[in-house]
Structures are given as structure tokens and as C-alpha cells.
Amino acid sequence: MTTYATTPGVTAPSFRLEQKRRITGDFPGPRSTELAARRAAVVAKGVASGVPVYVADADGGIIHDVDGNSFIDLGAGIAVTSVGASDPAVVGAVKDQVEHFTHTCFMVTPYEGYIAVAEQLAELTPGDFEKRTVLFNSGAEAVENAVKVARLATGRNAVVAFDHAYHGRTNLTMALTAKSMPYKTNFGPFAPEIYRVPMSYPFREENPAITGAEAAQRAITMIEKQIGSDSVAAIIIEPVQGEGGFIVPADGFLPALAAWAKANGVVFIADEVQSGFCRTGEWFAVNHEGVVPDIITMAKGIAGGMPLSAITGRADLLDAVHAGGLGGTYGGNPVACAAALGAIRTMKEQDLAGRARHIEAQVTERLGALQADLGDGSIIGELRGRGAMLAIEFVEQGGGRTPNADATKAIAAHCLREGVIILTCGTYGNVVRLLPPLVITDELLADGLDVLEQAIRTVNAG
């Protein structure tokens, strides 16, 4: 039983599969090995997988592989299965929808599900102004269309992105993304009029005393000197950076940027593809500092694993686009819309934003104690994050900030051998990120943290 099950008015999750880790033998096992051979013959090598086992079933915080092993899932498909991998509300909504129709194309014969999702997003996203929504398939597609809207509405071309940013793998979103390998190397030339400015990265600031407001002014000064405010269509930023290392900017950074954007007619786009839908302990990460974006991009956790993304923003911006200027054949697929409505219902009924805050308290208490026990000079450089979007940045021993990617890889490998799936990230490849399903039980989370703690202690000891 989960601790929040007794909270008045909050529904407890139910699971099909036993929520318990179990490793039955060496892995990858024979079936996973067989599938890997079949894959090598037909799947392009450019598609990489972090875990060498193949999934047979998944539910809640557990993944079963084809060889009978059960793994604790601390990645949630990169923050996608926040409501669990087979949430009953999502499954039921999908089953009902596919029995009626799987596709008509909203641009040909529209349907209620698309409208219902847009209504939910107008309610849930920050801002009390009139809003409009467009649905797409992937986070990158949402980002690309948010930029399209900003450029058309403002009549300007320049777009400002940040160090350590990740926004996708399309041509435009690769240009917005900061890290070259593996996302950009040899895929150019990229879309023009993209400019990059410094992020607030407290752990790696040359001046540790710099405030969020001062870091924002550093970026603003660069924008004004190198681009000119009259040329900037949009600023796009992840309120908590994802692939870049789960970087939480210093307090005041986001509000100062948003205020400057508003004063200069610049569209402020919050990329909440990874941080949205209760992941950080709020419906959206910008809520932590009361920032109201002009446009917000969403995907990942929106639909319980079905492919769906969205942009929601000020009506005057989105309605500035001419009829037919936005859309796509599969955008707002009816089955994905049904899944989104089911997932959002679960998030509300089970108070998954509150659950994310509970997970944060559990993880930070446990790993904070570990960091204190290992002492200064250990491989733990920093614990950070919000809600159930948490990270450990690893460094070389000795008390400095030199990134330690080798330790990060070793810790991830140790955890996998013991039946715990964790993800890594970061510009320097030295960050373990924790993204458990928000419905994970306390017992399963504690077991996963036991394994992670032992992995860190082992690697720290050399």
C-alpha cells in the first residue's frame, strides 16, 4: 500500500503485476539475446538502447523482461509513464476508443476528444488569459510549432536558447539543442537565426554567489548586445533542463527572463516536454516560481505512453496563424487523446503532483544522508531536482567539479545487474537522473534506492 492511499479524497493506484524486483539469472537472457540478434539484422544502428533486455510486460513501477526478470523502473520511459505503464484509466480509455475509430484526421473530420484535451490544457496550464491549443505527435514537433507561431505572430526571426538545452531531433530543434554528440554531429547545416546564451547552472557557476536575477541579466545583456531585442521572436527554455543534466536554475532566473520578454514583446516559450504533468510536484515546473509562459510545449507524460504532444498559449498568438498553417495528419490522434484524458484523470484523482513531492522527500532524505556519510571529496558533486525529477551529478574524487562520466556509467551498470533501471544524462555524461513513475510504491522506491546507494558506495570506494 502507498502512503498517500489514506489521504482523504485521493484514490490509491491498483496494479496487475506484483511490484517487486526479481532477477532469475544472467542477463541479457536467451530470449533477449535472440531478439538482439534479430534487431541487429533489421534495425538501424543509429537507434541505441540503454538497457540490453527486451520488455514483455510492465505495470506501475515494474518492468518484466522476456526472460522472466523483473526490474524496478526509475526511468518511466524518460518521464512518459508517470501514471504507470498500464494505468487502468488509460487502458480503459484506449480500449473504448479503438472500438469506435482509430483515425479520421482532425483536419478532415474532427472529433470531441481533441477538443476535450484542449479544454483540459486550458484549465491546467498557468495563466488566466484566453488560451488556444494545437495537438501534435512528439515533443520536437511541439517545439517546432511553438517557434513557428512566435515568428509569425511577432514578425521577427531570432530565437534564443540556452547552454545545456535539449529540444529535440528535427532540424530546427537540433539547432536549439546545445549538445553535439549524439544529437547534432554531422547532421547539419541547421536552421538559422538560433542564438545561445548562458544558463543559470548553480553547481558550475564560476561565481558561486551569482543570483538567479544576476544570471538572467547576464543572458539579457548578451541578447541585447549580440541580437537586439527588436529582432527576437522568442526565448525558449526548459524550466528544469532535462538531457542537459536536470539543471534547476537559481531562484529568480526564470521570472527575470519572463519579465524582460514581456517588456520587449518577445514570446516566452516554456519547454515542459519532460518536466510537465506533475513530474516536479506541480502540474508544470514554471508554477514553482509563478512564471506564466506565453506558450507552453508538452509531451511525454501527457498521455500515459501514447504519442501525443501539445502547445497551449495565448489566444492572440495562436489565432494569428492563418487557417491551415498548423496541423498534421496524425496530430491529436483520437486514441492518443483518449489516453491523455485517462492519464489526466488519474493525475487528478491520485494527486500525482503531491505524490511527486512525497517521492522528492523520500529520495533527498536518503541520498542526502548518503552524501553526508561519504563526506567531502566523494564522487557525489550535487543532489538536485524538483519533485520526482531528481539528479545526482558525479565528479572526480577530491572535492572539485571535474565531471566523472566513468563513475556514472559504472553506477548505472551496477544497478542494472541488480534489477534497477536508471537513466543517465548531462552535457558531460556525469549525471544519474531519477524519473520513477509517480505511482511507484514506497516499498519499491526504497528497494531501488537500496540498490542505488550500494552502487554509489561501491564505485566511490574504487
PyMOL commands that set and color helices and strands:
alter all, ss='L'
color gray80, all
select helices_A, chain A and resi 3-6+30-42+76-79+88-98+112-124+139-154+171-176+202-204+212-226+229-231+253-263+285-289+300-303+315-318+334-349+352-374+405-417+442-460
alter helices_A, ss='H'
color red, helices_A
select strands_A, chain A and resi 55-59+62-65+70-73+131-136+158-162+194-197+232-237+267-271+295-298+309-314+380-386+389-394+420-421+423-425+431-434
alter strands_A, ss='S'
color yellow, strands_A
deselect
rebuild
show_as cartoon
